[in-house]
Amino acid sequence: MTDRLCNICGHTSMIVRPSREIICVGCGSHGRMRLMWLMLARHDLLRPGLRCLHIAPEAALATRLRAIFGDGYDPVDIAPELYPFAGGIRRFGLVMDTPALASATYDVVLHSHVMEHVRGNVSAVLFHLHRALRPGGKQVCCIPIVRGRHYAEDLGPIDPDEAMRRFGQDDHVRMFGALDLHTTLGMLFALPEQYDLLRDYDADLLARHGIPEVTWAGWSPGSVLMLDKQDLLLRD
């Protein structure tokens, strides 16, 4: 077995859950967080002087990003009281507040497993987040994509058990499906035809950093997108 090393905190001990998710004992990071960190580093986005909007900040990332970006780090969430570890976090509703974001403000917009919770037009939210990127900026996001399923959404009142049955979690309002990804999310952003981390990363490196092999190829809930400013398709 490959010796593991968390590329976020440097810890060498990880726990494998029955779901096959791999959790770092040191910082609590999931594989998708370590993949996001790997991508940020590869694209030279972990350096002082950049501005980063971080939605629903993870504890494993927040303090480290604050140390790198300083005052350029902007953590936000609709319930900021849930993130006491994220200094300076402010209240921000994706449906209410993204239209008011100033254009060309951030170098990085970061979020993971957020868009399935948005009770509103998720395409408009993603559009406004992308509009807020500076030229050359990146939206780095993990949007859970379910293999063998189609896109589904229900913004009306829904029983938690019904939400669990339809969307996989009791507070989700939509599911992104791999079967029609290119006619849903793919009409907003230029997406790769096939998701394959091995085009850019060595298998030994991914295994060493505890990124589950099930997420290496093919769309999955652990797929991380590195969306360039120019990947937005809705332009004149």
SERO-4910 file (N, C-alpha, C, O; in steps of 0.05 Angstrom, whole numbers):
BEGIN
 pado doro    nc1    nc2    nc3   cac1   cac2   cac3    cc1    cc2    cc3    oc1    oc2    oc3
  Met    A     17    -24      0      0      0      0     17     25      0     38     26     14
  Thr    A     10     45    -16     24     70    -17     23     84     10      1     87     21
  Asp    A     46     94     20     46    110     44     31    136     39     36    149     18
  Arg    A     13    143     56     -3    167     51      8    191     65     21    190     86
  Leu    A      3    214     52     12    240     63     -9    260     55    -15    264     32
  Cys    A    -20    274     75    -39    295     69    -24    319     58     -7    330     72
  Asn    A    -31    327     34    -18    350     22    -28    377     32    -17    398     25
  Ile    A    -48    376     50    -57    401     63    -42    406     89    -31    428     93
  Cys    A    -41    386    107    -29    390    133     -4    374    138     10    380    158
  Gly    A      3    355    120     27    340    124     25    315    141     44    301    146
  His    A      1    310    151     -3    286    168     -2    261    152     -8    261    128
  Thr    A      7    239    164     11    214    150     -9    192    157     -7    169    148
  Ser    A    -28    199    174    -48    179    182    -76    186    171    -85    209    174
  Met    A    -88    167    158   -115    171    146   -133    147    152   -124    125    155
  Ile    A   -159    153    154   -179    132    160   -195    128    135   -204    147    122
  Val    A   -200    103    128   -217     96    105   -244     88    116   -247     69    130
  Arg    A   -265    103    108   -292     98    117   -304     76     99   -295     71     78
  Pro    A   -326     63    109   -340     43     93   -348     54     65   -350     38     46
  Ser    A   -354     80     63   -361     92     38   -338     95     19   -341    103     -4
  Arg    A   -314     87     28   -288     89     13   -277    118     14   -257    123      1
  Glu    A   -290    136     29   -279    162     33   -255    160     51   -255    144     70
  Ile    A   -234    176     46   -209    174     61   -206    201     76   -204    222     63
  Ile    A   -205    199    103   -205    223    120   -177    226    133   -167    207    144
  Cys    A   -166    250    131   -140    255    144   -145    258    174   -162    273    183
  Val    A   -129    244    191   -132    246    220   -122    273    229   -132    283    250
  Gly    A   -103    286    215    -92    311    224   -111    335    221   -114    350    239
  Cys    A   -123    338    197   -139    362    191   -168    356    185   -184    374    182
  Gly    A   -175    330    183   -202    322    177   -210    325    148   -234    323    141
  Ser    A   -191    330    131   -197    334    102   -207    309     89   -199    286     96
  His    A   -226    312     70   -235    291     53   -218    291     27   -203    309     23
  Gly    A   -221    269     12   -205    268    -13   -210    291    -32   -191    301    -44
  Arg    A   -235    300    -33   -241    322    -52   -227    348    -43   -220    364    -60
  Met    A   -223    352    -17   -209    376     -8   -179    374    -15   -167    394    -23
  Arg    A   -168    351    -12   -140    347    -19   -136    350    -49   -115    360    -58
  Leu    A   -156    341    -65   -154    345    -94   -156    374   -101   -142    384   -118
  Met    A   -174    389    -88   -176    418    -93   -149    431    -87   -140    448   -102
  Trp    A   -137    424    -64   -111    436    -56    -90    429    -77    -74    446    -84
  Leu    A    -90    404    -87    -71    396   -107    -74    412   -132    -54    421   -144
  Met    A    -99    417   -140   -105    433   -164    -97    462   -160    -86    475   -178
  Leu    A   -103    473   -137    -96    501   -132    -65    504   -133    -55    524   -144
  Ala    A    -51    485   -122    -21    487   -123    -11    484   -152      7    499   -160
  Arg    A    -23    466   -167    -14    461   -194    -17    486   -212     -2    491   -230
  His    A    -38    501   -206    -44    525   -222    -34    551   -209    -41    573   -216
  Asp    A    -16    548   -189     -2    570   -176    -22    590   -164    -20    614   -166
  Leu    A    -42    579   -150    -63    595   -138    -61    595   -108    -79    605    -94
  Leu    A    -39    585    -97    -35    586    -68    -11    604    -62     10    596    -54
  Arg    A    -16    630    -67      5    650    -63     -7    676    -53    -29    683    -60
  Pro    A      8    691    -38     -2    717    -28     -8    736    -51      3    734    -72
  Gly    A    -26    754    -45    -33    774    -64    -58    768    -80    -68    786    -94
  Leu    A    -68    744    -78    -93    736    -93   -117    741    -75   -115    743    -51
  Arg    A   -140    743    -88   -166    746    -73   -182    721    -78   -185    711   -100
  Cys    A   -193    710    -56   -207    684    -57   -234    687    -42   -235    694    -19
  Leu    A   -255    680    -57   -282    678    -45   -286    648    -39   -286    631    -57
  His    A   -289    642    -13   -292    614     -4   -319    610      8   -325    621     29
  Ile    A   -336    594     -6   -364    590      3   -366    565     20   -355    544     12
  Ala    A   -379    567     43   -381    545     62   -354    533     68   -348    510     62
  Pro    A   -336    549     80   -308    541     82   -304    517    100   -316    515    121
  Glu    A   -287    499     91   -280    475    106   -259    482    126   -241    497    121
  Ala    A   -261    469    150   -241    474    171   -213    467    162   -194    480    170
  Ala    A   -210    446    146   -184    437    137   -170    458    120   -145    459    118
  Leu    A   -186    475    107   -175    494     88   -174    523     98   -156    538     91
  Ala    A   -194    531    114   -198    559    121   -174    573    133   -166    594    123
  Thr    A   -163    561    155   -141    575    168   -116    576    150   -101    595    151
  Arg    A   -112    556    134    -89    555    116    -92    575     93    -72    588     86
  Leu    A   -116    578     83   -120    597     62   -118    626     73   -108    644     59
  Arg    A   -128    630     97   -125    656    110    -96    663    113    -87    686    109
  Ala    A    -79    644    121    -51    648    125    -37    656     98    -18    672     98
  Ile    A    -47    645     76    -35    650     50    -45    677     39    -29    694     30
  Phe    A    -71    680     39    -83    703     25    -86    728     43    -90    750     32
  Gly    A    -85    725     69    -88    748     87   -115    761     83   -136    748     83
  Asp    A   -115    787     80   -140    803     76   -154    796     50   -177    804     46
  Gly    A   -140    782     32   -152    774      7   -170    750      9   -183    742    -11
  Tyr    A   -171    738     33   -188    714     37   -215    723     47   -217    737     67
  Asp    A   -236    715     33   -264    724     39   -282    699     42   -294    690     23
  Pro    A   -284    689     67   -301    666     72   -330    675     77   -334    695     90
  Val    A   -349    660     65   -377    668     67   -395    643     70   -387    621     62
  Asp    A   -418    648     82   -439    627     83   -465    640     92   -465    660    105
  Ile    A   -487    627     85   -513    637     93   -517    634    123   -533    648    135
  Ala    A   -501    616    136   -503    612    165   -474    614    176   -463    593    184
  Pro    A   -463    638    178   -435    641    186   -430    630    214   -407    624    221
  Glu    A   -450    629    231   -446    619    259   -437    590    259   -427    580    280
  Leu    A   -440    575    237   -431    548    236   -401    545    231   -391    523    230
  Tyr    A   -388    567    226   -359    566    218   -342    584    237   -330    603    227
  Pro    A   -342    578    263   -326    595    281   -296    595    276   -282    612    284
  Phe    A   -287    574    261   -258    572    255   -250    590    232   -226    594    228
  Ala    A   -269    601    218   -263    617    194   -264    647    202   -285    660    200
  Gly    A   -243    657    210   -242    685    219   -250    704    197   -242    702    174
  Gly    A   -268    723    205   -277    743    185   -299    734    167   -306    748    148
  Ile    A   -311    711    173   -332    701    156   -356    720    157   -362    730    179
  Arg    A   -370    723    135   -393    741    134   -417    726    122   -414    707    107
  Arg    A   -440    736    129   -465    724    119   -468    730     89   -465    753     80
  Phe    A   -475    709     74   -477    712     45   -496    691     35   -490    667     38
  Gly    A   -518    699     22   -536    680     10   -532    678    -19   -531    699    -33
  Leu    A   -528    654    -29   -521    651    -58   -543    662    -76   -537    674    -97
  Val    A   -568    657    -69   -590    667    -86   -593    697    -84   -597    711   -104
  Met    A   -592    707    -59   -597    735    -54   -573    753    -62   -577    775    -72
  Asp    A   -549    743    -57   -526    761    -57   -507    759    -81   -492    777    -87
  Thr    A   -508    736    -96   -489    734   -118   -495    755   -140   -475    764   -153
  Pro    A   -520    763   -146   -524    784   -166   -510    810   -160   -504    826   -178
  Ala    A   -505    815   -134   -493    841   -127   -462    839   -125   -449    859   -120
  Leu    A   -451    816   -130   -421    814   -130   -410    832   -152   -420    833   -174
  Ala    A   -388    846   -145   -375    862   -164   -360    845   -185   -348    825   -177
  Ser    A   -362    852   -210   -348    837   -230   -318    839   -227   -308    859   -217
  Ala    A   -304    819   -237   -274    819   -238   -262    826   -211   -245    844   -209
  Thr    A   -270    812   -190   -261    818   -162   -242    797   -151   -224    804   -137
  Tyr    A   -247    772   -158   -232    750   -145   -215    735   -165   -221    733   -189
  Asp    A   -193    724   -155   -175    707   -171   -184    678   -168   -180    662   -186
  Val    A   -197    671   -145   -206    644   -140   -234    645   -127   -238    660   -108
  Val    A   -252    629   -137   -278    624   -124   -278    594   -118   -275    577   -136
  Leu    A   -282    588    -92   -278    561    -83   -303    551    -68   -314    564    -51
  His    A   -313    527    -76   -336    515    -62   -337    485    -67   -329    476    -88
  Ser    A   -347    471    -48   -349    442    -50   -375    432    -38   -381    438    -15
  His    A   -390    417    -53   -416    405    -45   -434    426    -33   -445    424    -11
  Val    A   -438    447    -49   -455    470    -42   -479    472    -61   -501    478    -52
  Met    A   -474    469    -87   -495    475   -106   -520    458   -105   -541    466   -114
  Glu    A   -517    434    -93   -541    417    -90   -560    427    -68   -582    417    -66
  His    A   -551    447    -53   -567    458    -31   -582    484    -40   -600    493    -26
  Val    A   -575    496    -62   -584    522    -70   -614    522    -77   -622    508    -96
  Arg    A   -630    537    -62   -659    538    -67   -665    562    -86   -676    582    -78
  Gly    A   -657    559   -111   -661    579   -131   -648    570   -157   -642    547   -160
  Asn    A   -645    589   -175   -634    583   -201   -603    579   -199   -588    598   -198
  Val    A   -595    553   -199   -567    547   -194   -549    556   -217   -526    563   -213
  Ser    A   -560    557   -242   -544    566   -264   -538    596   -261   -516    605   -267
  Ala    A   -558    611   -252   -553    640   -248   -532    645   -226   -516    662   -228
  Val    A   -534    629   -205   -514    631   -183   -486    626   -194   -468    641   -188
  Leu    A   -483    604   -208   -457    597   -219   -447    619   -239   -423    625   -240
  Phe    A   -465    629   -255   -458    651   -273   -447    675   -258   -426    686   -266
  His    A   -461    684   -237   -452    707   -223   -426    702   -208   -409    720   -206
  Leu    A   -422    678   -198   -396    672   -185   -374    674   -206   -352    684   -200
  His    A   -379    664   -230   -359    665   -251   -354    694   -261   -332    702   -267
  Arg    A   -376    710   -262   -373    738   -269   -355    753   -250   -342    772   -257
  Ala    A   -354    744   -225   -338    757   -204   -309    751   -206   -292    763   -192
  Leu    A   -301    733   -225   -273    726   -228   -259    748   -244   -270    759   -263
  Arg    A   -234    753   -237   -217    770   -253   -208    754   -278   -210    730   -279
  Pro    A   -199    768   -299   -187    754   -322   -165    735   -313   -148    742   -297
  Gly    A   -167    710   -322   -147    690   -313   -155    676   -288   -142    658   -279
  Gly    A   -178    685   -275   -187    672   -250   -198    645   -254   -204    637   -277
  Lys    A   -202    630   -232   -212    603   -233   -234    599   -213   -232    608   -190
  Gln    A   -255    585   -221   -275    575   -203   -268    545   -198   -270    529   -216
  Val    A   -260    539   -174   -251    512   -167   -273    500   -149   -277    510   -127
  Cys    A   -286    480   -159   -310    471   -145   -314    441   -148   -307    428   -168
  Cys    A   -325    429   -127   -334    401   -127   -364    401   -127   -376    407   -106
  Ile    A   -376    394   -150   -405    392   -152   -411    362   -155   -403    350   -174
  Pro    A   -425    351   -135   -429    322   -136   -445    313   -160   -468    321   -164
  Ile    A   -433    296   -176   -445    286   -200   -449    256   -197   -430    241   -192
  Val    A   -474    246   -201   -481    218   -195   -481    203   -221   -494    210   -240
  Arg    A   -465    181   -221   -463    164   -245   -490    150   -250   -504    141   -231
  Gly    A   -497    147   -275   -521    132   -282   -547    146   -276   -568    134   -277
  Arg    A   -546    172   -270   -570    187   -264   -573    212   -281   -553    222   -292
  His    A   -598    222   -283   -603    247   -297   -606    270   -277   -611    265   -253
  Tyr    A   -604    294   -287   -609    318   -270   -638    317   -259   -656    311   -274
  Ala    A   -641    324   -234   -668    326   -222   -667    349   -202   -647    354   -189
  Glu    A   -690    362   -198   -692    385   -180   -720    388   -170   -739    382   -184
  Asp    A   -723    398   -145   -749    405   -134   -745    427   -114   -734    423    -93
  Leu    A   -754    451   -122   -751    474   -104   -775    479    -86   -775    499    -71
  Gly    A   -795    462    -88   -818    466    -71   -815    452    -44   -794    441    -39
  Pro    A   -835    454    -27   -834    441     -1   -831    411     -6   -844    399    -22
  Ile    A   -812    399      9   -807    370      6   -800    358     33   -785    369     48
  Asp    A   -812    335     38   -806    321     63   -777    311     63   -767    302     42
  Pro    A   -763    313     86   -735    305     87   -731    276     77   -711    270     64
  Asp    A   -749    258     84   -746    231     75   -749    229     44   -735    213     32
  Glu    A   -766    245     33   -769    245      4   -744    257     -9   -736    247    -30
  Ala    A   -733    278      3   -708    290     -8   -686    269     -7   -670    268    -25
  Met    A   -684    254     15   -664    233     17   -667    213     -5   -648    204    -17
  Arg    A   -692    205    -10   -697    185    -31   -690    195    -58   -679    180    -74
  Arg    A   -697    220    -64   -694    230    -91   -667    242    -96   -656    239   -119
  Phe    A   -655    254    -76   -630    269    -80   -606    260    -64   -584    270    -67
  Gly    A   -611    240    -46   -589    228    -32   -582    241     -5   -565    230     10
  Gln    A   -595    263      2   -591    276     28   -616    292     35   -629    303     17
  Asp    A   -622    294     60   -648    306     67   -649    336     64   -671    348     65
  Asp    A   -626    350     59   -627    378     54   -618    386     26   -611    409     21
  His    A   -618    366      8   -612    372    -20   -638    378    -35   -659    368    -29
  Val    A   -635    395    -55   -658    402    -72   -654    394   -101   -672    398   -118
  Arg    A   -631    383   -107   -625    375   -135   -604    353   -135   -589    349   -116
  Met    A   -603    340   -158   -582    320   -164   -571    326   -191   -585    330   -211
  Phe    A   -544    328   -193   -531    330   -219   -524    302   -229   -510    287   -215
  Gly    A   -534    295   -252   -530    268   -263   -510    268   -285   -508    286   -301
  Ala    A   -494    247   -286   -474    244   -307   -486    239   -334   -474    245   -355
  Leu    A   -511    228   -335   -523    220   -361   -529    244   -378   -529    242   -403
  Asp    A   -536    267   -366   -543    290   -382   -526    315   -374   -535    337   -377
  Leu    A   -502    310   -364   -486    332   -353   -480    352   -375   -479    376   -369
  His    A   -475    344   -399   -467    362   -420   -491    378   -432   -487    397   -447
  Thr    A   -515    370   -425   -538    386   -433   -550    401   -409   -571    414   -412
  Thr    A   -537    400   -386   -546    415   -363   -522    434   -355   -521    456   -366
  Leu    A   -505    425   -337   -482    442   -329   -464    448   -353   -451    469   -354
  Gly    A   -463    430   -372   -446    433   -396   -456    454   -415   -441    461   -434
  Met    A   -480    465   -411   -489    487   -428   -481    514   -415   -484    535   -428
  Leu    A   -471    513   -391   -462    537   -377   -431    540   -379   -421    561   -384
  Phe    A   -417    517   -376   -388    517   -376   -378    496   -396   -391    476   -401
  Ala    A   -355    502   -408   -342    482   -425   -330    461   -407   -311    466   -391
  Leu    A   -340    437   -409   -331    414   -392   -316    394   -409   -321    392   -433
  Pro    A   -298    379   -397   -285    358   -412   -305    337   -420   -324    331   -404
  Glu    A   -301    325   -442   -319    303   -451   -319    280   -431   -339    268   -425
  Gln    A   -295    274   -422   -291    253   -402   -275    264   -378   -256    280   -383
  Tyr    A   -282    257   -354   -267    266   -331   -246    245   -325   -252    222   -321
  Asp    A   -221    254   -325   -198    235   -321   -175    250   -309   -160    264   -322
  Leu    A   -171    246   -282   -149    259   -268   -122    249   -278   -102    264   -275
  Leu    A   -121    225   -289    -95    214   -297    -83    228   -321    -60    223   -328
  Arg    A    -98    246   -334    -87    262   -356    -67    283   -344    -49    291   -358
  Asp    A    -72    290   -319    -56    312   -308    -39    304   -283    -20    317   -276
  Tyr    A    -47    281   -271    -34    273   -246    -26    244   -247    -40    227   -258
  Asp    A     -3    238   -235      6    211   -233    -10    195   -213    -18    205   -192
  Ala    A    -16    169   -219    -32    153   -202    -20    150   -174    -34    150   -154
  Asp    A      7    148   -173     20    145   -147     16    170   -130     13    168   -105
  Leu    A     16    193   -143     12    218   -128    -16    220   -117    -20    227    -94
  Leu    A    -36    213   -133    -64    213   -124    -68    194   -100    -81    200    -81
  Ala    A    -56    170   -103    -59    150    -81    -45    159    -56    -55    156    -34
  Arg    A    -21    171    -59     -6    181    -36    -22    202    -20    -20    203      4
  His    A    -36    219    -34    -51    240    -21    -80    231    -13    -96    248     -6
  Gly    A    -85    205    -15   -111    195     -5   -134    205    -21   -156    210    -10
  Ile    A   -131    207    -47   -153    214    -65   -165    188    -75   -151    174    -90
  Pro    A   -189    181    -68   -200    154    -74   -199    148   -103   -206    164   -120
  Glu    A   -190    123   -109   -187    115   -137   -213    116   -153   -213    120   -177
  Val    A   -236    112   -139   -262    113   -152   -268    140   -165   -285    142   -182
  Thr    A   -254    161   -156   -258    188   -166   -238    196   -188   -240    218   -198
  Trp    A   -220    179   -195   -199    186   -214   -209    189   -242   -201    207   -257
  Ala    A   -228    172   -250   -238    172   -278   -268    168   -277   -278    151   -263
  Gly    A   -282    183   -294   -311    183   -294   -322    202   -274   -311    206   -252
  Trp    A   -344    215   -281   -357    234   -263   -366    221   -238   -376    198   -238
  Ser    A   -364    235   -215   -371    224   -189   -376    247   -169   -370    270   -176
  Pro    A   -387    241   -146   -390    262   -125   -363    274   -116   -363    295   -104
  Gly    A   -341    262   -123   -315    273   -116   -301    287   -139   -278    295   -136
  Ser    A   -315    291   -161   -302    305   -184   -298    335   -177   -317    348   -168
  Val    A   -275    345   -182   -268    373   -177   -264    386   -205   -248    376   -221
  Leu    A   -277    408   -209   -275    424   -234   -257    448   -230   -260    462   -210
  Met    A   -238    452   -248   -222    476   -249   -231    492   -273   -223    487   -295
  Leu    A   -250    511   -267   -263    526   -289   -249    553   -293   -249    569   -275
  Asp    A   -238    556   -316   -224    581   -323   -245    603   -329   -268    597   -337
  Lys    A   -237    628   -326   -255    650   -332   -267    647   -360   -290    653   -365
  Gln    A   -251    637   -379   -259    634   -407   -276    609   -412   -286    606   -435
  Asp    A   -281    593   -392   -297    569   -396   -327    575   -395   -343    557   -401
  Leu    A   -334    599   -387   -363    606   -387   -373    608   -416   -361    623   -432
  Leu    A   -394    594   -422   -405    593   -449   -425    615   -454   -431    622   -478
  Leu    A   -437    626   -434   -458    646   -437   -446    674   -441   -445    690   -422
  Arg    A   -437    679   -465   -425    705   -472   -436    713   -499   -444    697   -515
  Asp    A   -435    740   -504   -443    750   -530   -423    741   -551   -426    747   -575
***
